[in-house]
Amino acid sequence: MSLTTICCDGDHVPGDIAVHAVDCWARYAATGDWILRGLNLHLEAGHAALIRGGNGQGKSTLLKVLGGLLPVDRGSCEVAGGAPHRRCSVVAYLPQQGGTDWRAPATVSDLVSAGRLPHRGWFRRLGAADRERCANAIERMGLADLAQRKLHELSGGQRRRALLARTLAQEARVVLLDEPLNGLDRSARAELAELLGGLIADHALTIVVTSHETQDFPLSFNQLHHLQDGQLIPDEAMV
């Protein structure tokens, strides 16, 4: 699986609250140590938030909570109007390194088609409408000429575009990206930022991005936070 799909009927529109986390505490059972400690985050639909923080501060943990992969022990968390683990069709989570085996004998078209799984399931074939959505997503990401290219032949920037095409095919409304700049050169970073900006403007996607303290992300965000000691510290200076 490439971009992990994490479920909701209907789209939300700008002005709706897409992410609503209140006093969230979360930890991993293996250690028992608190990673998130009373964290709060409120993000409108169609907005973008950048979460910065050093290694081990809980950036990946926060995205796993928002994606429904890790429950909160205290507090409450809603994404797209409900519990994150029940929002699998409208939330897309891109972990570090993409969670993808790029050596798999699959094409760009195969990868993007997987975005329809939350709607069709594993055992139903794609219908004409599904195929059209996938084709439109591939075209939107500028990958029409690469649709039949094998995944292992893609560059880093092309891989990011293929994964974003998958979110469009999925019709995700909330996209969680864990340090997506890793491994990209300056040109590919600028390209990714431009694509994300277009998705926010054209599709009212809500985007939460994490980044290491030392990285600059060339995209305008509605919210900028620093994650430290399990809590978000808002930064009034927008990127």
Secondary structure, 3 states (H helix, E strand, C coil): CCCEECCCCCCCCCCCEEEEEEEEEEECCCCCCEEEEEEEEEEECCCEEEEECCCCCCHHHHHHHHCCCCCCCEEEEEECCECHHHCCCCEEEECHHHHCCCCCCCEHHHHHHHHHHHHHCCCCCCCHHHHHHHHHHHHHCCCHHHCCCEHHHCCHHHHHHHHHHHHHHHCCCEEEEECCCCCCCHHHHHHHHHHHHHHHHHHCCEEEEEECCCCCCCCCCCEEEEEECCEEEECCCCC
